[in-house]
Structures are given as structure tokens and as C-alpha cells.
Amino acid sequence: MATRLQFENTCEVGVFSKLTNAYCLVAAGGCEDFYSAFESELADVIPIVKTTIGGLRIIGRLCVGNRNGLLVPHTTTDQELQHLRNSLPDQVVVERIQERLSALGNCIVCNDHVALVHMDLDKETEEIVSDVLGVEVFRQAIAGNLLVGCYCALSNRGGIVYPHTSEEELDDLSTLLRVPLVAGTVNRGSEVISGGMAVNDWTAFCGSDTTETELSVVDSIFKIGQACDIYKISELEWDSLVTNSEVPVMVMFIQGGWPPHRYMRHVMDELESKYITGRFKYYTLNVHQERSIATRYDIFSAPTTIVFKDGDKMARVHGWHLYELERLLKQYDDLVYTSKLKGYFSFLFTKSEDEIFFSN
């Protein structure tokens, strides 16, 4: 379930935080309980960075970002910019942009694939949004509201929009964003959705005034409560699902409840949709419950992830973040490509010129 909290005496938690699948920003100088709420859900999963933007703590209204990048307004100081670049993962591009609509979080809403932007946003800014965040950009209003970043909370799994959005427009927006949408509120009827919540693909934080009914909508549309046990395998299934598999298999060796199931669900869904649909199978295995398998493959620390082909280890990484697993898949693809090249040149060296000519 989504977590309810306050920032000092306000329920507008989305104003003072920015949450993505790769990092979380929280306002510097706030109460420790606010930071601790994020830390309890996200610590060791993604970095949590305390910061200001232009000396202000309303960071959720001033910046926009996703797993690929972070855009901050021209009011961001050099010191703040360097702090963000030093604190965020290397694959996250941080860029300061010149845009007269400097409250970027009010004017832009995005997930990892699509962005809606204010109708009057500069063309150059639109291009930067597309390039840095790696998204398809649409100039769009939500039920006549130009501040799309205020009236929509969005992840790769779903979204909540302004409560008076018509059914027809809701369908159009859902088609545009390629995720299910629902019209709703937070904080006991607040229509400024993103001001009252922060969400990514596996967790959400809402203002403490958010009702049980509103929370149930948040959990449902963003699929917060789903677990990932459907991907779990045991020793009894190992030979049939891994050793004898006709396609390569990626197995993550985990321990207990770590990494968090909700985060693993996000990682596996991203890999399946972007990289391994039809190419790979993907499973997790608990090393505490299946010790013999862990011993067989020298798993001394978890999480560790291995790609198997025909039962043989092909590539291995100690890690579980999405970018680490993407690197693992590249490592595997490079090995397969090299193997194919070796096979091809071996074929050339073992065939006569006439055989090569006529085989082609």
C-alpha cells in the first residue's frame, strides 16, 4: 500500500519530492521523519538525495525527470547542479535548461517513455525533454488545464489525472500515454494530483490527508500491491526450466525479502518489455531456501544474476539494479556475437574456395 506522510505541516508531499525509477530527490532542511519515510522504502534500492533548486525546497514543482535524466531550471545554482550530478547514478543525465516556464514540474509530466508538456513550452525545451529524458513528447492539456504536471501523476504502470476529465478525453490520454488512467484525487479531494503524491513503478507516497478510498485507487492504478512470486523457481524445477530450456534463462539469486519484491517486479517487467520478450526466460531463486543450487553455482553473496544457455553459465553480475542487468544482457549479447563470428571464420578456414562459393 502507498505510504501516507507529511512534509512539516503540509500534505503536499509531491511539492517537496521528486521520485523516479532511478533516484529520489527530497527537499533539504525538512523534518527527518519525511526523509525517513522515503528511506524506509527506498534505501539501498535507489539513491535518495537531499537538495534545493535555486535555493528553494519546492523541488517537485521545479524539476522533471525519469530513469534517463533530470532537467532543472536556469535558477539552479552551480553548486546545486554539481551536487545532483555527483549524487545521481552515472547513467542519469542532469541538465540545466533556459526556459521561461521555469517551474518544469508544473509544466511537464512524464514516465520513462512518454511526456506531456505545456502548450507554450519553447520548441528548444521540447527537444531537450525528448533527448535527455528519452521520451516521445506531446503538447497537451488535461481537461483544459495547461499545467499538465500539476494535474497528473504518472508511472510506467498507470496514472491519475484531474478528476473532471471526461471519459472520452481519459481514453484519448490513455492511448497517448500507453498506460491505464483514472480520474481521481488525493488528500481528501485535492485536484492537484502531483502536488499531493510521488510515485514510481513500485511504490507511492501520498499526503497524510489521503483517504482510504483514494489510497485504494492509487494502489490499484499503479499496481502497488502486486508481488513477483510468479517468477520464483525451486530446485525441483531447475532442470526443466533452466538446464533444459530451449531459450536462454536469466536467474537472479536473491535472499529473504531482498531485493524488495515490488522493486524486482518493476525490474523484471522492464526487462521483459524492453529486452527479453521471446528471447529470454526470467526467474528468481531464494538462496536460503535452495542452498544446493546456490552452492552448485558458487553464489556466495546475493543478489547475484546469471544468464544460462543450454544449462551453461554465459554471463554473470553481482547486482540487481536495472542498469546492471542491462549491462549483463549486453555482456551476454557480446559473447553470443563473438561466438558466431568465431564459428563463421572457422567455417571459412575449413572450407575450400569452391565450397564457399557454391554454398553461397
Protein Blocks (a to p, Z undefined) as FASTA:
>chain_A
ZZdddehjafblmlmgccdfkbccddehiafklmmmmmmmmgokbccddddeehiaklml
mpccdfkbccddfklcfklmmmmmmmmcfklccdddddfblmlmlmpccdfkbccddfkl
cfklmmmmmmmnopacddddeehiablmlmoccdfkbccddfklcfklmmmmmmmnopac
ddddeehhiablmlmpccdfkbccddfklcfklmmmmmmmnommpccklmpccfklmmmm
mmmpcbdcdddddehjbccfklmmmmmmmmmmmmmgokaccddddfklmmmlmmmnopab
dcdddddeehiafbdcedjbfklmmmmmmmmmmmmmmmmmmmmmmmmmmpcfklmmmmZZ
